[in-house]
Amino acid sequence: MERTPVQSRSVSSVGYDRDSSTLEIEFLNGSVYQYFGVPESIFNGLMNAPSKGTFLDQCVKKAGYSYARIA
């Protein structure tokens, strides 16, 4: 999945696959996670959020989307 670099203290890049509603996050430490069943509106909100880490924590992690570490 192609990811876009972002300005963040915790996130390095973000990708999204519309066909599968999969959000992919690469963290600054090099780990990569995929979150499944994420609506495109959440992806858009993340990309426009002033704090990517805070948005990710509140709207993705705490929302309970299933995920897998892929790297």
BAFI-3210 file (N, C-alpha, C; in Angstrom, 3 decimals, decimal comma, padded with zeros to 6 digits):
// residues 71
n [1|2|3|4|5|6|7|8|9|10|11|12|13|14|15|16|17|18|19|20|21|22|23|24|25|26|27|28|29|30|31|32|33|34|35|36|37|38|39|40|41|42|43|44|45|46|47|48|49|50|51|52|53|54|55|56|57|58|59|60|61|62|63|64|65|66|67|68|69|70|71]
n.u [000,845|000,534|001,930|001,574|003,865|003,735|003,556|004,410|004,780|004,788|003,866|004,941|004,109|001,060|-001,374|-004,133|-006,553|-009,191|-010,840|-010,738|-011,126|-008,959|-006,704|-003,412|-000,657|002,485|004,799|007,116|009,074|009,405|007,655|004,759|001,314|-001,862|-005,192|-008,463|-011,571|-012,011|-013,662|-013,609|-013,947|-012,734|-010,053|-009,702|-010,156|-007,979|-005,830|-006,228|-006,030|-004,713|-003,057|-001,751|-001,141|-002,795|-005,360|-005,301|-005,097|-007,520|-009,624|-009,179|-007,585|-008,856|-011,408|-011,704|-011,142|-010,239|-006,920|-003,606|-000,177|002,197|004,803]
n.v [-001,180|002,185|004,849|008,114|010,543|012,200|015,037|014,607|013,760|011,127|009,527|008,380|007,897|007,579|005,443|004,477|002,157|002,195|000,198|-001,975|-000,727|-000,261|001,081|002,150|002,553|003,889|004,076|006,294|004,732|002,725|000,575|-000,926|-000,793|-002,173|-001,175|-002,351|-002,096|000,615|003,643|005,873|008,506|008,672|008,277|010,631|012,529|011,993|012,693|015,414|016,283|018,317|017,124|014,175|011,884|012,125|012,108|009,559|007,932|008,547|008,235|005,958|003,847|003,711|003,393|000,798|-000,667|-003,591|-004,850|-005,374|-005,988|-005,423|-005,006]
n.w [000,000|-000,803|000,982|002,470|003,488|006,677|008,902|012,124|015,602|016,198|014,104|010,957|008,274|006,314|004,922|002,803|001,771|-000,271|-001,343|000,427|002,827|004,540|006,778|006,914|008,972|009,473|011,972|013,638|014,799|013,041|012,978|011,449|011,090|010,247|010,110|010,147|008,304|008,453|008,022|005,181|005,932|008,430|007,766|006,205|008,196|009,871|008,199|008,048|010,613|013,253|015,129|014,508|016,021|018,324|017,148|015,948|018,211|019,615|017,702|016,217|017,486|020,097|019,206|018,550|016,206|014,394|014,047|012,676|013,133|010,691|010,146]
ca.u [000,000|001,301|001,686|001,953|004,549|003,009|004,266|003,889|005,797|004,733|003,504|005,813|003,338|-000,301|-001,944|-005,523|-007,072|-010,642|-011,525|-010,836|-011,279|-007,814|-005,831|-002,066|000,109|003,891|005,233|008,509|009,983|009,518|006,582|003,656|000,069|-003,038|-006,460|-009,429|-012,939|-011,973|-014,316|-012,779|-014,067|-011,725|-008,786|-009,659|-009,999|-006,593|-004,934|-006,452|-005,926|-003,504|-002,208|-002,024|-001,081|-003,994|-006,495|-005,156|-005,415|-008,916|-010,614|-008,874|-007,226|-009,903|-012,670|-011,768|-010,960|-009,291|-005,646|-002,498|001,153|002,721|006,255]
ca.v [000,000|003,430|005,732|009,516|011,061|013,211|015,714|014,112|013,336|009,678|008,845|008,712|007,944|007,043|004,970|004,023|001,413|002,386|-001,056|-002,838|000,138|-000,538|002,202|001,671|003,561|003,636|004,912|006,754|003,668|001,752|-000,421|-000,640|-001,440|-002,005|-001,155|-002,853|-001,609|002,040|004,462|006,889|009,754|008,630|008,547|012,057|013,252|011,813|013,461|016,837|016,566|019,033|016,150|012,837|010,909|012,254|011,634|008,116|007,321|008,742|007,863|004,664|002,847|003,581|003,036|-000,654|-001,330|-004,695|-004,433|-006,330|-005,426|-006,088|-004,784]
ca.w [000,000|-000,875|002,119|002,330|004,672|007,433|009,980|013,388|016,562|016,375|012,855|009,831|007,032|006,393|003,664|002,906|000,633|-000,291|-001,680|001,609|004,014|005,395|007,106|007,230|009,701|009,779|013,086|013,543|015,228|011,952|012,972|010,534|011,481|009,406|010,825|009,179|008,390|008,802|007,003|004,529|006,695|009,495|007,078|005,873|009,457|010,315|007,337|008,286|012,047|013,659|015,820|013,964|017,105|019,151|016,353|015,808|019,499|019,986|016,685|015,596|018,497|021,117|018,540|018,567|014,913|014,429|013,450|012,645|012,891|009,495|010,097]
c.u [000,893|000,910|002,209|002,670|003,719|003,924|003,641|005,045|005,798|004,493|004,398|005,031|002,005|-000,750|-003,373|-005,926|-008,597|-011,394|-011,731|-011,056|-010,184|-006,950|-004,479|-001,259|001,533|004,303|006,708|009,500|010,115|008,431|005,444|002,449|-000,999|-004,269|-007,558|-010,834|-013,045|-012,640|-013,371|-012,830|-013,054|-010,343|-008,652|-009,479|-008,584|-005,648|-005,061|-006,293|-004,641|-002,524|-002,593|-002,073|-002,319|-005,214|-006,460|-005,563|-006,912|-009,899|-010,349|-008,602|-008,357|-011,266|-012,803|-011,676|-009,978|-008,046|-004,652|-001,209|001,748|004,224|006,725]
c.v [001,246|004,322|007,132|009,954|012,161|013,837|015,294|013,739|011,828|008,894|009,325|008,863|007,227|006,607|004,523|003,324|001,468|001,073|-001,945|-002,063|-000,133|000,705|001,644|002,808|003,078|004,617|005,275|005,678|002,561|000,698|000,045|-001,466|-001,182|-002,124|-001,427|-002,297|-000,141|002,858|005,522|008,219|009,814|008,891|010,035|012,909|013,174|012,691|014,969|017,241|017,327|018,124|014,753|011,794|010,931|011,733|010,116|007,409|007,381|008,130|006,533|003,620|002,632|003,246|001,519|-001,349|-002,481|-004,269|-005,582|-005,569|-006,170|-005,871|-004,212]
c.w [000,000|000,300|001,827|003,596|005,339|008,478|011,301|014,296|016,769|015,092|011,718|008,527|007,209|005,002|003,886|001,620|000,683|-000,528|-000,448|002,908|005,040|005,538|007,508|007,822|009,892|010,867|012,928|013,957|014,181|011,920|012,060|010,963|010,433|010,296|009,807|009,414|008,755|007,692|006,424|005,276|007,839|008,903|006,766|007,122|009,979|009,504|007,577|009,750|012,364|014,407|015,347|015,079|017,979|018,415|016,237|017,099|019,784|018,988|015,996|016,678|019,498|020,519|018,377|017,221|015,068|013,650|013,455|012,438|011,709|009,337|011,410]
res [m|e|r|t|p|v|q|s|r|s|v|s|s|v|g|y|d|r|d|s|s|t|l|e|i|e|f|l|n|g|s|v|y|q|y|f|g|v|p|e|s|i|f|n|g|l|m|n|a|p|s|k|g|t|f|l|d|q|c|v|k|k|a|g|y|s|y|a|r|i|a]
***
